Amino acid sequence: MILLFCQIFVNISKPESAVYHCALDQVGVAKEECVFIDDKIENIEGADLVGIRGVYLDRGKQDLRELLCEQKLLSNHSVLEEKVE
């Protein structure tokens, strides 16, 4: 399952630990089951501090589909491709 959590709805900013705990509480999963992806190192470090595996996305070198496949979080990157008619 891929889930996007919007911090704007909880009024807590990354990398405060409370935002990661709030996301875990809202989703109802253990931190060991989660992966946090971001393009800012400080946010990755914040996730790591609360026990969530943080993965850095270098937007200049790869896109999200590539990263998800590389991390074995998505088996077929074509699932996320837009269909253009």
N, C-alpha and C positions, 0 to 999 in steps of 0.2 A: 504494500500500500504506500502510495506517495501522498503526503499531506503537506499543504502549505499553511503556515500559521502566521497570521498578521498581527504584529505587535501593536499596531495602532488601536486595535479594539480593546487592549488591556491597559493602555497608557503606561507601559513600562518599556524602557529602551534597552536594546542590546548594547553592551554585553552584560548588563545586570543579571545576576543569577536568577532573580525572581521571574524574569521573562521565560527562561527555559523551564523552570518548575511549573509555571502557569500553563505552558504548552503541554507538558506531560500530564498535568491534572485534567486539562480540557479533553485531551485525546484518550486518556485512560490507559496508557501503556507505560511499561517500565523503561527507564533510561537506557538500559542495555539493548532494547529493541529499536532504538532510534538512531538516526544519522542526521546530523545538522550540516547543511551545505550553505556556504556563504562566500562572498568575494572579499571579505575583510578579515584579516588575521585576528584582530582583537575579538571579533565575534566567535571565531572558531575556538580561540582560547577560553572564552566564557563558557561555551558549551562543554569543552573538555573538563573544565573545573567542576562542573556539576555531574560529570560522568556520562555525558552524551558524546558519542564519537563525532568529532568535527572533521569536515572535509573541505579543503580550500578549493574554490573554483576560480581559476585564473582566466578571466573573461578574454584576455588578449591571446590566450593560447588554445583554449578549448571551449566548447559550448556545453550546456547542461546535459544534452543527450549523450555526448561522448563521455562526460564524467560519470553519469549514471551507469552506463555500460561498463566503463573501466572499473568502477567500484562494485560491479555485479549486483547493482540495484535495479537494473532494467536489462532484460535479456534480449530484447529486440528494439533498438532505438527507433525503428520506423513507426512505432506506436505513437510517438509524440510528434511526428512530422505532420505539418498541415497538408491537407489535400487541396491542391490547386486545380481548378477546372478550366 
